[in-house]
Amino acid sequence: MALSGSAYTSFHRHRLVIEWSATQSIPNNNSTITAKVYLQGMDAYSAINAPANNAGSVTVNGTTKSFTASSSISAYQKKLLTTQTFSVGHNADGSKSFNFSTTFNINATLSGTFHGNKTASGNGTLNTIPRAGGVSVTNSGFDYGGNLNFTLSNTVSSFSYECKVTIAGNSTTSTISGGSASGTKSINIPLSWATKVPNATSTSGTLTVTTKSGSSTIGTKTASFTIKVPSSVAPTVSTVTTAETNTTVSAVLGVTTTHIQGMSQLKVTASASGNQGSTIKTYTYKLDGKTFSSSSNSYTIDFAKNGITSGSKTLTVTVSDSRGRSASKTATVTVLAYSVPVISDFSGARSNNGKGNTVLVTRAGSISSLKVGTAEKNTMTVTLMYKKSSETAWTTAQTGTSLADITVSSIAVDSSYDFMLQIKDKFNTSSASLAIPTAFTLLSLNEDKGIGIGKLHEQGVLDVEGESYFNGDVNLGDAGRLKLSPDLYASQGGGMDFNNSDLVGINGIYIGATRGGQDPANNDGEGLLFPKSGTIIPEDGKIDRNGTWDTFRVMDGVGYLNSKPVFFENADILWSGQSYPVANSGITPRTALNDCPNGWILVWSDYDSDTGKANDSDWHFTFIPKSHRSGGGIRLMIPNTNGDYGDKYIYCNGTQINGHADNSVSGASKDVVLRQVVAF
């Protein structure tokens, strides 16, 4: 490489010479070449007498310029024929090679020989002009709040380098002088810049290096990189507060974190916020193994509807932000065990072996203890009432808190009486009834009215107290009717045999309700029984308890055949939210797979991954049968748009649904989310 050069051609005693020199412009990336053409005599006999002007030309880098001059020279003379200037642009990297030449018509006869056009030519390589420096990022994938590290190459000490970082609309510039451009350089990226990417955990950025010579721009080079939102940038849940919204409960317990099983309605309010621009998208509330999802920071949990049991419970509120990151906070909720008042014994009899006019009543029962701290909030009120069976008005024998035996006097011997016991707490009242017949007598004759057996006659032609046995048929005439009391109870082993006749005109058959309390009919021994093939029913009417029976019962809106659910009153939504789902999603539907009539229906919809919003469109439903409880992977293809499918891979163990990391990777899979799990 050079900034000057020359070439010549010889003839007779002479030379045609071309010489060049160059100056360079760094900002313009070009060189100015000055070319000079000479006619030179080489010895004492080299004089030429040719005064006429002759044509010549100079060519540099393909550009030709013409001139005229005479060929007359004296011996040893080096005569300048012309000086020409050329502008030569360099390549983008600053390098340049070029050709140069000159042609001149000598137009003279020397020593008997005519000499016309002579040409001298050559080529040269100019000094490389420094150009824009290069740049490379050395730590792509660093975090906001950290440094972007990079190196510059092909730097020139007289240059300066403006290094501009641009990320999601934010930018900053740092200028580095060429004399200090070696080694690794760093630019800090503020953590606050993460606010420009509220819906993602990473984004791309650009580092642009502008090389300058003074105020002139030489060129630019760029490098791309990835920057991440630190894992520490997550949403926060600052407070979780609870409030009792069942005013009946709060009126008894007061303002407290203690609540009542089967009655409370717990309003949970969470104060949560995103971080560095993110927003809260979903709230998940978990209590007593039940999970509830909402887009609101407030949710009311109905204890009765959701089967919240008693004890000290951990309430967990988990929020998920627009970046898909989550945070949780817990609170403790105390749930007091509660059941309606129980009457375990209510019996009575007339004095004097059933012949007297006083009745000794025996009572037993209880209410649930509801303590807040050491203070008992529940109280019991016991009321005993009685009336003649033929009358409607009740007389109160006692009201208070005692369940001790009590003697009620002035009970006429010739009338039957109804006694009623009520045990009342702060919320409910339980009642039981007791029938006291007239005073005992083996036979009572009431002239012109009827006969009493085991009691004094009160009504009808035949008035019987006690068990009766008939060794033969009891026939009712066409006008006769068998009337049953409002509640007909049959002890275990008893029953009614209608001998293949129809049972008509029944207001209802109540199964599982017993005197003195409640029975949820939660076992196969209570319900409608249907014999299976081979079941033995002996002629004496005693059921073969060792036989096999099909049983049918309904409890809380769920129908059970042989203890297995066969229908729901409603196709309950067991879980709702929005989830890809990914690994360890921990989606736990409120009812296990095996406890549904047929299984689960998974409800999917469209999802905008860039905004974090689930859309109520492109719905799709997939079915998981209750027989699938192995936990093995399930491959699902969920339609997204025409001809496009989201490929989902999930795991189901019968109580929980988890996903796979691939469910949130590809474009089609990212555009579909699970919205609900429905019992089917």
ROKE-263480 format. One record per residue (C-alpha): residue in three letters; x, y, z negated. Coordinates in steps of 0.001 Angstrom, whole numbers, padded with zeros to 6 digits, always signed. Each point is the difference from the previous one (the first is absolute). Example, Ala and Ser with C-alpha at 12.3 -4.5 7.8 and 13.67 -1.06 7.14 Angstrom:
Ala+012300-004500-007800/Ser+001370+003440+000660/
***
This chain:
Met+000000+000000+000000/Ala+001262+003470+000835/Leu-000879+003598+000642/Ser+002250+000360+003114/Gly+001372-001963+002906/Ser+001204+000147+003609/Ala+000410-001860+003293/Tyr+001834+000674+003280/Thr+000617-001315+003483/Ser+003359+000365+001861/Phe+000587+000781+003687/His+003113+001087+001957/Arg+001982+002094-002523/His-003125+001067-001929/Arg-002710-000906-002569/Leu-003697+000828-000302/Val-000551+000189-003807/Ile-003204+000154-002110/Glu+000289+000793-003723/Trp-002853+000187-002529/Ser-000541+001087-003588/Ala-003093-000142-002220/Thr-001641+001797-002889/Gln-002879-001656-001903/Ser-003313+001135-001532/Ile-001050-002247-002896/Pro-003555+001374-000301/Asn-000607-000351+003750/Asn+001791-003337+000303/Asn+001847+001124+003130/Ser+003431+001015+001263/Thr+001006+002910+002268/Ile+002642-001195+002464/Thr+002240+002447+001837/Ala+001557-001505+003144/Lys+002964+001670+001812/Val+001242-001028+003453/Tyr+003630+000655+001068/Leu+002053-000353+003213/Gln+003583-000661-001042/Gly+003275-000017+001977/Met+002432-002566-001315/Asp+003393+001062+001531/Ala+001889+002770+001775/Tyr-001522-000908+003386/Ser-003656-000007-001176/Ala-001028+003474+001196/Ile-003215+000083+002099/Asn-001063+002891+002205/Ala-003760-000426+000538/Pro-001756+003263-000860/Ala-003520-001078+001023/Asn-002471-000897-002775/Asn-000987-003625-000031/Ala-002902-001840-001735/Gly+000283-002021-003162/Ser-002181-001452-002759/Val+000181-001093-003650/Thr-002215-002775-001451/Val-000351-000643-003741/Asn-002455-002611-001413/Gly-001877-000059+003298/Thr-000342+003774+000372/Thr+001831+001553+003014/Lys+001057+003623+000437/Ser+001607+001438+003195/Phe+002800+002515+000484/Thr+002252+001416+002759/Ala+003686+000773-000122/Ser+003045+000214+002323/Ser+002688-002641+000112/Ser+002897+002489+000078/Ile+002554-000630-002752/Ser+003708+000613-000468/Ala+002574-002590-000935/Tyr-000495-001452-003495/Gln-003199+002011-000455/Lys-003005-001411-001998/Lys-002842+002025+001403/Leu-003438+000162-001744/Leu-002640-000576+002657/Thr-003154+000195-002235/Thr-001348-000174-003557/Gln-003409-001592-000558/Thr-002038-000505-003199/Phe-002381-002918-000663/Ser-002398-000874-002895/Val+000035-003713-000778/Gly-002612-001519-002370/His+001051-002823-002312/Asn-001829-003226-000762/Ala-002332-000249-003011/Asp+002830-001427-002084/Gly+002267+002915+000980/Ser+002241-001977+002353/Lys+000735+000951+003633/Ser+002136-001242+002904/Phe+000018+001794+003368/Asn+001593+000110+003470/Phe+001669+003047+001567/Ser+001444+000705+003478/Thr+000978+002748+002420/Thr+000226+000117+003810/Phe+001826+002739+001963/Asn+000615+000464+003747/Ile+003766+000731+000370/Asn-000533+000761+003706/Ala+003757+000226+000799/Thr+002580-001863+002159/Leu+003038-000842-002018/Ser+003104-001531+001644/Gly-002102-000820+003046/Thr-002799-001659-002011/Phe-003430+001553-000460/His-001414-000101-003525/Gly-003740+000529-000493/Asn-002203-000930-003055/Lys+001831-001282-003056/Thr-001737-001401-003125/Ala+001156-000440-003601/Ser-002232-001813-002554/Gly-000052-001556-003451/Asn-002146-000713-003030/Gly+000036+000992-003604/Thr-001563-000789-003355/Leu-000959+002954-002114/Asn+000281+000133-003755/Thr-003164-001392-001610/Ile-002198+002748-001425/Pro-001270-000867-003513/Arg-003709-000787-000094/Ala-002755-000740-002561/Gly+001007-002165-002918/Gly-001622-003401-000585/Val-001941-001047-003085/Ser-000965-003293-001701/Val-002045-000616-003169/Thr+001696-002377-002428/Asn-002836-000701-002487/Ser-003303-000290+001871/Gly-002701-001185-002391/Phe+000922+002219-002955/Asp-002563+001536-002379/Tyr-001520+003444-000205/Gly+001894+001911-002661/Gly+003278-001547+001187/Asn+002646+001002+002534/Leu+000027-000574+003743/Asn+003566-001140+000753/Phe+001499+000423+003481/Thr+003279+000382+001903/Leu+000946+002351+002850/Ser+002233-001047+002895/Asn+001968+001845+002709/Thr+000143+003129-002126/Val+002083+003095+000839/Ser+001473+002135-002733/Ser-001050+003246+001686/Phe-003609-001143+000326/Ser-002812+000007-002548/Tyr-002721-002621-000343/Glu-003576+000841-000967/Cys-001542-003154-001505/Lys-003812+000182-000115/Val-002079-002685-001745/Thr-003659-000277+001028/Ile-002422-002335-001853/Ala-003790+000074+000405/Gly-000171+003765+000485/Asn+002665+000930-002556/Ser+003473+001123+001064/Thr+003260+001270-001424/Thr+003270+001077+001656/Ser+003573-000221-001184/Thr+002950+001468+001948/Ile+003369-001753-000072/Ser+003197+001574+001348/Gly+002080-002060+002371/Gly+002985+000179-002301/Ser-001880-001874-002725/Ala-002062-002305+002203/Ser+001898-003204-000688/Gly-001299-002683-002361/Thr-003525-000738-001237/Lys-002336+002948-000394/Ser-003200+000161-002055/Ile-003212+002001+000010/Asn-002393-000347-002942/Ile-003646-000717+000854/Pro-002323+001375-002708/Leu-002418-002449-001592/Ser-002762+002582+000556/Trp+000211-000667+003756/Ala-001757-003299-000670/Thr-003250+001955-000276/Lys-000075+000139+003808/Val-000384-003812+000169/Pro-002867-000622-002469/Asn-001207-003172+001740/Ala+003265-001879+000576/Thr+003009-001218-001938/Ser+002493+000877+002737/Thr+000349+002145+003097/Ser+002588+000892+002641/Gly+002150+003120+000208/Thr+002410+001618+002427/Leu+003443+001528-000561/Thr+000863+002498+002770/Val+003595+001278+000204/Thr+000511+003157+002069/Thr+003636+000713+000917/Lys+000845+003703+000245/Ser+002965+001989+001168/Gly-000545+003314-001714/Ser-003575+000907+000825/Ser-000045-002152+003159/Thr-001659-003396-000083/Ile+002182-002755+001415/Gly-002581-002808-000262/Thr-002098-002159-002319/Lys+000000-003624-001133/Thr-002670-001773-002056/Ala-000259-003025-002254/Ser-003137-001617-001448/Phe-000436-001549-003423/Thr-002613-001383-002386/Ile-000752+001552-003360/Lys-002043-001677-002734/Val-002204+001224-002811/Pro+001686-001344-003175/Ser-001799-002845-001715/Ser-000108+002192-003093/Val-002389+002340+001818/Ala-003238-001697-001008/Pro-003374+001197-001221/Thr-000602+000479-003687/Val-002944-000710-002276/Ser+000217+002534-002791/Thr-003098-000880-002006/Val-002682-002668-000201/Thr-003078+000944-002019/Thr-003118-002009-000770/Ala-003489+001010-001001/Glu-003157-001877-000920/Thr-002817+000978+002379/Asn-002685-002224-001513/Thr-001542+002587-002314/Thr-001651-002722-002068/Val+003434-001403-000851/Ser+001693+003355-000535/Ala-002808+001104-002312/Val+000862-002930-002275/Leu+003798-000194+000295/Gly+000762+003687+000539/Val+002925+001228+002100/Thr+002494-002849-000110/Thr+002019-002416+002113/Thr-002070-002825-001465/His-002766-001401+002168/Ile-002580-002787-000085/Gln-000083-003231+001972/Gly-002923-000313+002390/Met-001147+003594-000549/Ser+002699+002574+000569/Gln+000481+001960+003176/Leu+003630+001095-000048/Lys+000905+003047+002064/Val+003709+000011+000809/Thr+001622+003226+001193/Ala+003584+000121+001223/Ser+002126+003086+000545/Ala+002453-000849+002770/Ser+002061+001893+002549/Gly+002122-000717+003014/Asn+003691+000838+000239/Gln+001773+002167+002554/Gly-003082+000567+002128/Ser-001698-003391-000275/Thr-003675-000270-000934/Ile-001866-002602-002037/Lys-002010-002313+002246/Thr-001352-002770-002229/Tyr-000634-000653-003674/Thr-000165-003543-001365/Tyr-001481-000644-003423/Lys+000673-003348-001691/Leu-001655-001143-003227/Asp-000414-003491-001449/Gly+001164-001647+003239/Lys-002487+001975+002109/Thr+001275+002407+002666/Phe-001869+002968+001406/Ser+001224+002245+002828/Ser-001064+003521+000850/Ser+001140+003109+001817/Ser-001059+002037-003034/Asn+001973+000696-003153/Ser-003064-000932-002036/Tyr-001784-003348-000213/Thr-002666-001398-002319/Ile+000256-003675-001003/Asp-003293-001622-000996/Phe+000853-002578-002686/Ala-003204-001996+000435/Lys+000202-000221+003790/Asn+003676-000904+000052/Gly+000120-002373-002964/Ile+002549+001927-002085/Thr+000770-002117-003057/Ser+000812+001118-003532/Gly+003428+000706-001440/Ser+002839+002472+000361/Lys+000326+000552+003747/Thr+002663+001650+002107/Leu-001438+002369+002580/Thr+002372+000551+002915/Val-000434+002777+002541/Thr+002154-000315+003125/Val+000170+002699+002655/Ser+001330-000321+003539/Asp+001148+003058+001935/Ser+000157+000865+003688/Arg+003481-001551+000220/Gly-001346-003301-001323/Arg+001842+000375-003292/Ser-001712-000648-003301/Ala+000122+000806-003680/Ser-001924-001290-003002/Lys-000990+001060-003468/Thr-001755-001994-002701/Ala-002370+000708-002842/Thr-001403-002233-002709/Val-003729-000609-000200/Thr-001580-001779-002959/Val-003116-002013+000860/Leu-002127-001166-002919/Ala-001787-003344+000305/Tyr-003760+000421+000037/Ser-003131-002120+000296/Val-003622+000836-000731/Pro-001199-000705-003562/Val-000328-003723-000733/Ile-002838-001607-001974/Ser+001345-003390-001033/Asp-002845-000996-002361/Phe-003579+001125-000437/Ser-002281-002439-001806/Gly-002735+000052-002607/Ala-002734-001978-001718/Arg-002914+000551-002323/Ser+000535-000634-003664/Asn-001579-002884-001897/Asn+000868-002547+002688/Gly-001641+002030+002712/Lys-003147+000799-001973/Gly+000912+003272-001661/Asn-000619+003652+000924/Thr+003661+001053+000029/Val+002646-000712+002640/Leu+003725-000446-000694/Val+001961+001306+003006/Thr+003610-001036+000629/Arg+002129+002177+002285/Ala+003543-000006+001371/Gly+001708+002005+002698/Ser+002836+002379+000836/Ile+001132+002957+002082/Ser+003358+000764+001626/Ser+002518+001950-002024/Leu+001092+003149+001859/Lys+002858+001630-001873/Val+001884+003070+001137/Gly+003030-000041-002226/Thr-001429-000960-003376/Ala-003386+001597+000607/Glu-002883-002342+000798/Lys-002144+001554+002733/Asn-002698-002652+000278/Thr-002797-000410-002530/Met-002734-002595-000442/Thr-003682+000595-000673/Val-002204-002975-000958/Thr-003793+000238+000341/Leu-002489-002718-001006/Met-003611+000388+001175/Tyr-003102-002182-000124/Lys-003623-000016+001141/Lys-002935-002331+000246/Ser+000197-001898+003267/Ser-003447+001286+000933/Glu+000998+003634-000493/Thr+002279+002401+001883/Ala+001289+002372-002697/Trp+003211-000940-001807/Thr+000769+000561-003661/Thr+003610+000723-000989/Ala+001104-002232-002855/Gln+003546+001363-000252/Thr+002464+002327+001779/Gly+003637+000213-001025/Thr+003311-001751+000388/Ser-000641-003156-002014/Leu-000442-003461+001518/Ala-000696-001648-003343/Asp-002999-002317-000399/Ile-003188+001891-000635/Thr-003467-001000-001301/Val-002947+001644+001712/Ser-003225-000070-002046/Ser-003688+000444+000746/Ile+000069-002371+002963/Ala-003596-001204+000277/Val-000287-003773-000122/Asp-002736-000132+002631/Ser+001897+001900+002722/Ser+003011-000709+002170/Tyr+002733+002661+000006/Asp+002691+001144+002401/Phe+003294+001161-001504/Met+002597+001997+001968/Leu+003628+000625-000948/Gln+002000+002784+001686/Ile+003735+000537-000379/Lys+001085+003294+001499/Asp+003459+001526+000469/Lys+001022+003301+001583/Phe-000699-001277+003487/Asn-002383-002951+000106/Thr-002781-001773-001840/Ser-000507-003769-000236/Ser-003346-001464-001061/Ala-001275-003392-001070/Ser-003530-001152-000838/Leu-001361-002487-002494/Ala-003512-001493-000192/Ile-001444-000790-003437/Pro-003177-002086+000184/Thr-002883+000123-002431/Ala+000388-001774-003307/Phe+000450-003731+000378/Thr-002948-002337-000339/Leu-000369-003420+001480/Leu-003503+000631+001329/Ser-002049+003179+000158/Leu-003639+000022+001031/Asn-001389+003381+001020/Glu-003746-000561+000345/Asp-001396+000779+003432/Lys+003494+001154+001210/Gly+002575-002754+000046/Ile+002481-002263-001736/Gly+003478+000883-001268/Ile+002643-002729-000268/Gly+003128+000748-002025/Lys-001276+003545-000568/Leu-003095+001985-000756/His-002177+000355+003063/Glu+000348+003334+001801/Gln-000847-000417+003653/Gly-001497-002357+002542/Val-001792-003247-000569/Leu+003269-001718-000982/Asp+002802+001993-001688/Val+003130-002130-000562/Glu+003280+000850-001768/Gly+002923-002402+000305/Glu+001029-002720+002380/Ser-002806-001944+001677/Tyr+000222-003427+001567/Phe-002437-001450+002511/Asn+000179-003634+001019/Gly-001783+000589+003263/Asp-000731+002669+002520/Val-001023+003542-000805/Asn-002464+001001+002677/Leu-001032+003513+000924/Gly-003301+000559+001746/Asp-000363+002022+003130/Ala-000471+003130-002068/Gly+002830-000831-002408/Arg+003461+001603+000108/Leu+003266-000755-001736/Lys+001139+003344-001386/Leu+003586+000460-001136/Ser+001282+002690-002300/Pro+002088+002779+001612/Asp+003224-001815-000906/Leu+000078-003791+000308/Tyr+003062-001610-001580/Ala+001047-003614+000352/Ser+002712-001413-002207/Gln+002812-002043+001492/Gly-001340-003301+001226/Gly-003526+001369+000364/Gly-001735+001194+003090/Met-003189-000046+002037/Asp-000869-002836+002363/Phe-002600+001032+002563/Asn+000007-003481+001598/Asn+000468+001157+003604/Ser-002520+002829-000413/Asp+000647+003576+001033/Leu+000904+002670-002491/Val-001892+003120+001073/Gly-000799+003418-001335/Ile+003328+000371-001814/Asn+001164+003562-000684/Gly+003554-001171-000432/Ile+002264-002742-001271/Tyr+002644+001408-002354/Ile+003105-002132-000412/Gly+002533+000516-002732/Ala-001867+002512-002199/Thr-000233-001372-003537/Arg-001541+001233-003218/Gly+002134+002379-002043/Gly+002578+000933+002605/Gln+001217-000025+003565/Asp+001316-002862+002070/Pro+001605+000909+003326/Ala-000885-003358+001603/Asn+003617-000375+000924/Asn+000214-003786+000192/Asp-001397-002882+002016/Gly-002235-001112-002879/Glu-002313+002943+000595/Gly-001630+000446+003349/Leu-002137-001884+002457/Leu+000994-003663+000077/Phe-000376-002202+003096/Pro+000895-003705-000206/Lys+002629-001303+002373/Ser-000367-003320+001710/Gly+000393-002788-002571/Thr-000866+002076-003077/Ile-001985-002146-002484/Ile-003222+001414-001491/Pro-001487-002773-002208/Glu-003742-000421-000323/Asp+000088+001229-003580/Gly+000823+003454+001362/Lys+003389+000223-001639/Ile+002483+001458+002427/Asp+003129-002042+000558/Arg+002505+002594-001161/Asn+002825-002013+001513/Gly-001507+000343+003463/Thr+001025+002616+002527/Trp-002142+003030+000751/Asp+000047+002908+002408/Thr-000456+003210-001956/Phe-001022+003423+001197/Arg+000157+003208-001991/Val+000237+003766+000543/Met+001982+002338-002254/Asp+000762+003698+000500/Gly-001143-000107+003608/Val+002191-002999+000920/Gly-001563-003356+000956/Tyr+001868-003163-001064/Leu-000463-003533+001307/Asn+001814-002458-002261/Ser+001914+002960-001504/Lys+001267+001118+003393/Pro-001176+003390+001347/Val-002187-000305+003087/Phe-001246+003578+000356/Phe+000486+003500-001334/Glu-002755+002510-000498/Asn+002224+002414+001930/Ala+003113-000570+002068/Asp+002093+001773-002616/Ile+002999+002103+000978/Leu+002700-001685-002057/Trp+002802+002439+000873/Ser+000297+003229+001976/Gly+002892+002235+000980/Gln+002443+000161+002905/Ser+002942-002359+000323/Tyr+002116-001381+002838/Pro+000533-002191-002188/Val+003765-000417-000596/Ala+001807-002477-002225/Asn-001081-000055-003655/Ser-003051+002150+000714/Gly-001799-001726-002870/Ile-003529+000430+001336/Thr-002196-001788-002546/Pro-003689-000220+000985/Arg-002407+000169-002924/Thr-001343-003514+000726/Ala+002344-002892+000767/Leu-000282-001774+003351/Asn-001337-003197-001558/Asp-002706+001922-001870/Cys-001541+001339+003215/Pro-002680-001963+001870/Asn+002137-000423+003120/Gly+003099+002153-000294/Trp+001290+003511+000650/Ile-000543+002304+002956/Leu+002941+002332+000652/Val-001125+003345+001415/Trp+002535+001873+002213/Ser-000103+003419+001659/Asp+002077+002419+002041/Tyr+002781+001919-001794/Asp+002072+003069+000927/Ser+003460-000772-001332/Asp+001249+003526+000680/Thr-002657+001597-002212/Gly-000604-002863-002412/Lys-003736+000075+000712/Ala-002243-003016+000437/Asn-002737+000539+002581/Asp-003544-001374-000062/Ser+000340-001452+003480/Asp+001283-003113+001791/Trp-001395-002178-002814/His+000905-003692+000057/Phe-000910-002866-002337/Thr+001967-003171-000729/Phe-001094-002958-002135/Ile+001962-001975-002620/Pro-001844-003192-001040/Lys-000060-000950-003669/Ser+001828-003217+000845/His+003192+001987+000674/Arg+001803+000343-003311/Ser+003453-001334+000864/Gly+001663+003406+000225/Gly+001323-000809+003478/Gly+000402+002786+002550/Ile-002907+001003+002242/Arg+000576+001556+003437/Leu-002657+002547+001061/Met-000326+001926+003269/Ile-002033+003143-000623/Pro-001278+001892+003104/Asn+001182+003597+000016/Thr-000728+001457+003430/Asn-000857-001589+003326/Gly+002510-002781+000544/Asp+002024+000923-003098/Tyr+000157-002042-003232/Gly+001487+000558-003421/Asp+001893-003129-001048/Lys-000622-000572-003730/Tyr+001497-002690-002231/Ile-001530-000473-003465/Tyr+000143-002422-002921/Cys-003050-001067-002030/Asn+000146-002172-003127/Gly-003691+000224-000842/Thr+000247+002869-002459/Gln+002359+002432+001685/Ile+000911+001253+003477/Asn+003540+001017+000936/Gly+001502+000999+003311/His+003284+000155+001883/Ala+002456+002810+000781/Asp-000650-000470+003749/Asn-003594+001185-000504/Ser+001212+003618-000179/Val+002750-000096+002650/Ser-001333-000100+003556/Gly-002236+002673+001503/Ala-003028-002245+000437/Ser+000302-001553-003469/Lys+000468+003417-001620/Asp-003258+001205+001544/Val-002164-002561-001856/Val-000643-000164-003775/Leu-002049-002171-002364/Arg-002919+002041-001397/Gln-002145-002444-001958/Val-000318-003569-001255/Val-003650-001125-000017/Ala-001521-003117-001575/Phe-001668-002284+002537/
***
